[in-house]
Amino acid sequence: MGCPAGIGPEIIVKSLEYFRKNSPQLLKNIIIVGDKKILLDTAFWLKFNLPEVEIDSVSEIQIKPGVPTLEGYKAMAKYFQKVIDLAKNGEIQAIVTAPISKEGLNKIGIKYSGHTDWLAEEFKVKDYVMSFYGKKMIVSLVTTHIPIKKVIQELNFEKIFKTAKLSYEFLKKLRIKNPKIALCGLNPHAGEGGLLGEEEQTILKEAVEKCQKEGIPIYGPYPSDSVFYWAYKGKFDLVIALYHDQGLIPFKLLHFEDGVNLTLGLPIIRTSPCHGTAYDIAGKGIANPKSFISAVKLAIKLLSH
């Protein structure tokens, strides 16, 4: 359920209403881990009837939407730990996470910066990739939440290869025929033959060649100011970006409302919406559930494949 003071409860209730109307058979496959009372209260003020769905109420607390508390942060962490335990026991095969507060985790003494590294640690996974899915574009990131000045230091063949390999496996799970992956350049014009930067020649080109030798259909590096256009037009099925904003700016331009964040490389499917806790609009009834609905749909699609 994510942070109980954020928009997690609202988008879950709205998503349940969507599935009740459009795919009621899916409700029997869903377990909500969170706070039943908060979900019932949220459904009440939204004027929805909560459909019959299994709710594992880990804790019941008093919370005001938009006002996070230490008690809420602790509950948020308990929800997620319970989900991890269910996954480890084989009781669930996919996790869809509502937004949590990274600041909140820090305040209650939890070392993880978010869902992704928490899951990787719990499942003892070393190689994992942050990826973003939309019907018009799919993007994977080589580096994630680091300062831009550290990107060059973090770039190496191993990271690019890992990202390409897991991305290719993801495309195969989506059953995309003859998938093609594009690699972004780091510098303007992909270095312009070394005039605007050497990383394309010294790191990226070599990484592409080694990936191709391993059977990974990756091409480039291409100038990032044009490669996303060609991906949008269908020339590439996935774009590998070298740093966070390089990939997320074009992706969110297309999929701000319905994009899905997913973690590749885990032994379990994990998806989430592409937004945060949005405390500023929590409790106002205006939170958009499209991204969460898309996250559920993608998880189900991957399970069916």
N, C-alpha and C positions, 0 to 999 in steps of 0.2 A: 504493500500500500504506500510505501514511501513515507515521507514526513507527514504526519497527520495534520499539521497546521498548514501544509501547502495545498496545491490543487489536486494532489493524488486522489483523495476520496471522491472529489467531484468528477474527475475524468473517468474514474472507474465506474461510478454509478451511471454516468452518461453512456459509457461504452456498453455496459450491461443492458441498458435500455435499447441501444442500437442492435445488439445481438438478439435480444428478445424479439424484436420486430423483424429482423432480417435473417438470422440464423439461429433459431432457438435451440436446435439440436446441439450446438456447441457448448451451451451452458453446463451440460452434464460433465464436460471434460475440464471445467475450470474450478480451481480452488483459489479463493482469495485469502491471503495471509495478512492479517492486520487487526483492526478494531471494529467489531460488529456494530457496536453502539454508534460510533462515528459514521459508519456507512449508512445505518438506518436513519440517523438524524439528517445526513446529507440528502438522502433520497426523499425524506419528508419535506425539507424546505425547497427541494427542486420539483416537488409534486410528482415524483415517480414512485411506482410500486417496485420495490426491490424484487427481482425475479428469484425463483428458487435456484440458488447456487450455493455450493459448499463454502462456508466461511470459517476459517481457522482463526478464532479470536485470541490472539496471543496476549493481549492486554486490553483493559478498558480504562481510559483516562478521560479527564475533562480537558478539552482543548478549545481554543478560540481560533477559527480560521484566520490565517495571516499573522498570527502571533506565536512564533516558535518558542518553545521552552526546553529546558534541560530534560524534563520528564518526557516531552514529545520526542526529543532526539534519542533518548534511551529506548523508547518504544519503537522508533524507526529502525534502530539497530537490531532489536529483538525480532522484528518481523523478518528482516533479511537473513539473520542467522537461522531462523526456523526454516526458511525456504531452502537454504543451503543444506540443512540437515535432511529435509525431505528429499532433495535431489541425491544426496549421498546414499540414502536408503533405497533409492530406486522408486520412490513413490510418485515422483513427477519427472517428466522428460524435458520440460521447457520452463523457462522463467521469463516473465515479462515484468520489468521493474518500473514502478512509478518513481518520480524524482525524489532524491534525498538531498540533504544539505551537507556538503563537504565540510563547511565550517562547523556544522553541528556535530559531525563525527569527531572532529578535532577537539571540540569543547568537552566531549564526554570521554576523551582519552583513547579513542580508536585511531590506530596509526594509518589506516587506509585512506586514500584520497577520494575513493568512490567505489561504485559497484565493481568496476572492471578488475582493479588490482586485488580487491577482496576475494573475488571469485578465483582469480588466478592462483592466489596463495592457498586458498582452501582446497582447490583441486590439483595443486602441485604442478601447475602448467607454467612452463618457462616461455614458450613462444605463443603469443596471442596478438591479435590485431584489432584495432578499432576501425569499424567499417560503417558506412551509412548507405541505406537502401531507399530508393524511390523508383517508381515506374519509369521515370525519364532519365535517371542517372544513378549510378552506384559509385561510391568513392571509398577507397581505403587509405589509411594514413600510415606513413613510415614512422614519423615521430608524432607525439600527441601534445601533452600539456607541458611544454618546456619553453623558456624564453627564446625568442627568435635568434639571439646571438649564439645560442648553443646548438642550433640545428645542424650547422656544418660539422661541428664536433661529433654529433651523434650519427651522421650519415656514414654508412659502410655497406659493403656487399651483403653481409649476413642479414642485416635488417631489411634491405630491399628484397633479397631472396625470400626471406620468411614471409614478408608481406605479400609478395607475388604468389607464392605457393599456397598460402591459406586463402587468398582471394580467388585463385583459380579453382580450388576445391569448392569454395562457396558457389561460384558460377555453375559448376557441374551439379551441385545439389539443387540449384534452381532449374536444372535441365535446359540450360541455354546451349543450343547447338553451335559448335565451332566458335567458342567465345574468343574475344580479342580484348587484351588489356593494354592500356596506354600508360606510360610513365611520364610524369611531369619533369621538366627541367627545373633546375634550381634558380638559374640566373635569367635575366631578360633575354628573350630570343634563344633560349636554351644555350646560352654562352656565346653565341655567334662565332663558333669555331675557335673558341678560346679568347676572343677579344674582350668579352664581358664576363669572363669567369672560366675556370678550368675544371670545375667539378663534373661537368657533363662528360668531359674526355677522360678524366682520371678515375671517376667512381661510377657514374651512371651508365655510360656506354658499356663498360666491362660487365656491370651487373646484368644488363639486358642480355648480353651475349651468353653469359653463364646460365641465366634463367632459360634461355631458348634451348641451350644444349640439354637441359633437364626436361624439355618438353613443355615448358610453360609459354603460352602464346602471348608474350609481352613485347611491345614495340616502343621505340622512342630512344632517348628522351625527346619530348616535344615541348615547344614553348607553351607555358601554362596559360598565356593569354588567348590561345586559340584551341588547345586540345579539348577543353570542356565543350566548346561549340560543336566540334566534330563528334564527341561522345553523345551530346544531346541529339544530334542528327542521325545517330545510329551506327556510326563507323566503329565505335568501341563500346564494349559492354560494361567496362569498369575502368576507372581512372585511378592510378596510384599517385597520391599527392605526397610531397616530401615533408610538409609541415601543416599544422592545424588549419590556419586560415586559408592557406592556398587551396585546400580541398573543400572547406566548409562554406566559404563565401559563395562559390557558384552552386554548390549543392543546396544550400538553404534559400538561395534566390529562386530555385525551382520547387523545393520541397519543404519550405518553412513550416507549413501546416500539417503535412502528412508524411514527412520523412521518418525513417526508423534508424536508430542507432543499434548496432549489434556487435557482439564480441566474437571474433573468429578464433578457433583453436581450442575452445573449451570442450570437454566431453559431454556437455549439455548445451542445448540451445538457449541463448540469452538475448533478448531484444528489449528495447526501451524506446519511449518517445524522445524526440530531439529537443526537448525543452527542460527547464528547471522547475523548481518548486513554485515559482511565481507567487510569492507571499503577497505581493501588492494587489493581486486580483482574487486571492483565495476568499471564498465565502460570498462572492458577488454573483455567482451563477453564470459567468461569462467565459469560463475556461473552455477552450476548444479541445474536444476529445479525439480529433482526427488522427493525430500522430499516435496516440495510444491504441486506437482501433487498428491502425496500420501495423503496429508492433504485434498485436495479438494475431492478426491475419498472417503476418510473415512467419511467426512462430508455428502456427498451425500448418502453413504451407510446407515449411521445412520438415515438420514431423511427418506429414503425409508422404514426403519424398524419401 
